[in-house]
Amino acid sequence: IVFFALLIGLLATTWQTRRAIEAEKRAETESAKAKAESRIAKALNDFLNQDLLNQANVFEDGTADPDVRLKDVVDSAAEKVGERFADDPEVEFEIRSTLASVYHYLADFEKSIKLRTRALELANSQFGQLHEKTLDCEALLADSYLMSGNGGKAQKMAYDLRARLIAAELDRNDRRLIEATERVGDLANQMGQHQNAEPLLRETYQVRKAQQEPDTEELMRTAERLARCLWSQVSNDRARHRSWQASDAQQRMLTEAKELLLESIELSKSLPDSEVVVVLARTDIAYILYLEGRFEQAERLLKQGLSELQEWQSKVGDYAVLGYVNVVRLQLANCLTAQKKFAEAEELLRNAWERMREIDPAHPETLVTAHQLATNLAS
């Protein structure tokens, strides 16, 4: 009995010692992580103040131009990153990622791609291929390729990333695999490959839906994407066959799409700043009504949605909202053309085309708008 008591005491002491050592290691790891984050934050702050803002500081530098353009400031700062942070790859990664995002929002995708490509190399070497920072960087790089018009490159990157995660035998509920699967599906959807996109988006939706505590915002986004994939297939079939007669399969797809959009509207009620999400879901439902041949009802809802989006865009000046405005314009133009309201549709398309041409003459949306305007004029 004494022996077993001693053994149990020894085991208990060993277990407690091990727990104390593990707790100490965790504390050291957390401390090191906090110090690293603090160091990176300070470096970012110094870079922002010294390399960006000071370029327009006429009090600090009498030669500074107070009317300097943001793009010129970023260009000048970007040239110094490699040399200045050559000995600190983590900081270099963060700053290159930040500047790449700035260029992306300035629609200078070539420079964004260049900075993000180097950032990805740094992420792979510093964090590893499966780290979330690396995966996020790779996804953003693919997005810049897509926006630059190189959808093929963006798709290849997304497919390769997902294949790498599958090869790593991640659980199907792993956030990284879920997001990679959705990204591949969404890219296919944006490229017009709706039949390829549907099983991937449906898989993502089902996995998210089955989670014990699903992320409301992510589930809402996936429901919208799957809905858009479904009604887009019906829309393309209509355009190819020039028929308004819906097959049973098409009607089932439209019905499911409406149910998904209504679900996304319901989910959005628990989220802050979801006005645009609700308007977009409603305009998608309106377009489904158009596909069902209910033109007058669809026209009324699309005009309401377009007005709300334009009002929102005038307030926030968001480039992304402008893209949504253009999509709804195209949907409404289709609806008007179907009712032979050609003059109204033409005016709408001309406004959309001129606005998109000012932003980027070669952007896919600009070309789609021009094509639709030409088709309308030919009618």
Sequence and secondary structure as in RCSB ss.txt:
>XXXX:A:sequence
IVFFALLIGLLATTWQTRRAIEAEKRAETESAKAKAESRIAKALNDFLNQDLLNQANVFEDGTADPDVRLKDVVD
SAAEKVGERFADDPEVEFEIRSTLASVYHYLADFEKSIKLRTRALELANSQFGQLHEKTLDCEALLADSYLMSGN
GGKAQKMAYDLRARLIAAELDRNDRRLIEATERVGDLANQMGQHQNAEPLLRETYQVRKAQQEPDTEELMRTAER
LARCLWSQVSNDRARHRSWQASDAQQRMLTEAKELLLESIELSKSLPDSEVVVVLARTDIAYILYLEGRFEQAER
LLKQGLSELQEWQSKVGDYAVLGYVNVVRLQLANCLTAQKKFAEAEELLRNAWERMREIDPAHPETLVTAHQLAT
NLAS
>XXXX:A:secstr
 HHHHHHHHHHHHHHHHHHHHHHHHHHHHHHHHHHHHHHHHHHHHHHIIIIIGGGG TTT TT  TT  HHHHHH
HHHHHHHHHTTT HHHHHHHHHHHHHHHHHTT HHHHHHHHHHHHHHHHHHT TTSHHHHHHHHHHHHHHHHTT 
HHHHHHHHHHHHHHHHHTT  TT HHHHHHHHHHHHHHHHTT HHHHHHHHHHHHHHHHHSSS  HHHHHHHHHH
HHHHHHHHHHHHHHHHT     HHHHHHHHHHHHHHHHHHHHHTTSTT HHHHHHHHHHHHHHHHHTT HHHHHH
HHHHHHHHHHHHHHHH  HHHHHHHHHHHHHHHHHHHHTT HHHHHHHHHHHHHHHHHH TTSHHHHHHHHHHHH
HHH 
